[in-house]
């Protein structure tokens, strides 16, 4: 049963295929096309950042990608919070920049008060405080 409709090209599929083939630069370009085609979809940006971090070992570009995505438009609260959490994670775990990560978590608390995102940010800040205190005690 053919409806004679043209099947819409799935750019995300192409990007994933390029990624599976190890063509990371091609995959990034395809994910950028997907982001342009569907500006409210955060997934292409997340995938680009992941490629930079995991495959190209370029955390600075991963951070720039997330920052660009965040600043490129108004996101729904869940998407904006997701990007901010990924950004904090990159700063903390990859760059070893706890101060920037803490500042981003405080931004989540300020921007999204009385939400689960604010609660999650407070929880993450508490985890870091406990870990830092334990590390300081071990070093003492």
N, C-alpha and C positions, 0 to 999 in steps of 0.2 A: 504494500500500500504506500505509494509515493504521493505525497501531497504536492509535489512539484515545487516546494519551497526550497530556497537556497539554505543550506545548513550554515549557520553562523560559525565562523572560524573561532576556535578556542585558543586565544593567545597564551593563556596560562598553560595549556597542554603543550604548546610548542616550547614554551620556556622550560617546562619540566623535562621535556625530551632533550633539549640542548644541555640541560644540567646533567642528566643521566649520561650523556655522551662526553661529559667533561669539558664542554664548551661554556665555561662560566661567564666569559665576557658576552657571548651570544645570548646566554640565558638572562643576564642582567638587562641587555637591550630589549629582549622580548618581554620581560617583566615590566620594564618601563613603558612599553607599548600597552600592556594590559592595564597599568595604572592610569595611563592617559585615556584609555577607552572606558574605564570604569572608575572614575575619580573617588568614589566613596568606598571603594574596596581597599582595605588596609593590607590584604594578603600579599599583593605584589611587592609592596615596600618591605614587608617583613621578610619575604624570601630574598630580596636583594641584599638586605642587611645580613642575613644568615650566610649567603654566598660569600660576601666580603669577609665576614668573621671566620667562618669554618673552612672554606675552600681556598680563598685567596690570602688568608691570614693577614687581613688588612682592617683591624678594628677601627682605625680612624675613619675609613670610608664607611664602615657600618654605622658609626655614630653620625657622620654627615648625612647619610641616607635617612636615618630616623628623624634627625633634626629637620631635614628638608621636607619630609612627609608631613611632620607636625605643623610646619609653618606654611605649607602649600595651600591649606584650606581650613575651613571650620569643620572639625570632626565631631561626631557624636561623642558623648561623655565616655562611653566604654572604649571607643577606639582611641581617643586622646589619652586616656589613662593607660591603656595597653602600651602605647608608644612611649609614654613617660616611664613606665616600669621597665621596658626593654632598654631604654636609654640609661636609666640608673644601673641596671644590671651590667651593661657594657662598661660603664665608667668604673663600677666597683670591681667586677670580676676580671675584666680584661685589661683595663688601664691601671687598676690599682688605685683609683682616685675616689676614695671613700667620701671625701668632702663634697665633691660634685654630686655623687650619688645621694648623699644626705640632703643636699639642697634640692634635688629633683623630687625626692620623697616629700619634703616640706612643701614644695610647689603643688603636689597632688593633694595634700591635706588642705592647702589654702584654696585651690581651684574647685575642688569637689567636696566641700564640707558635708557632713551628714550623709555620706555615701559609703558603700562597701569599699570603694577605692581608697577613701580616706582612712578607713579602718585598716585596710591591708597595708597602707603606707606606714601607719603608726606601728603596726605589728612588725614590719620589716625594720623600721628604725630601732625598735626594742631588741630584735634579734641581733642587729649589728652592735648595739650597746653591750649586750650580754657577751657576745663573741669578743669584742674589744677588751672588756673587763677581764675575761678569762685569759686572753693572750697577755695582757699586762701582768696578771698575777703569775702566769707561768714564767714570764721574763724577769720577775722580781726576785 
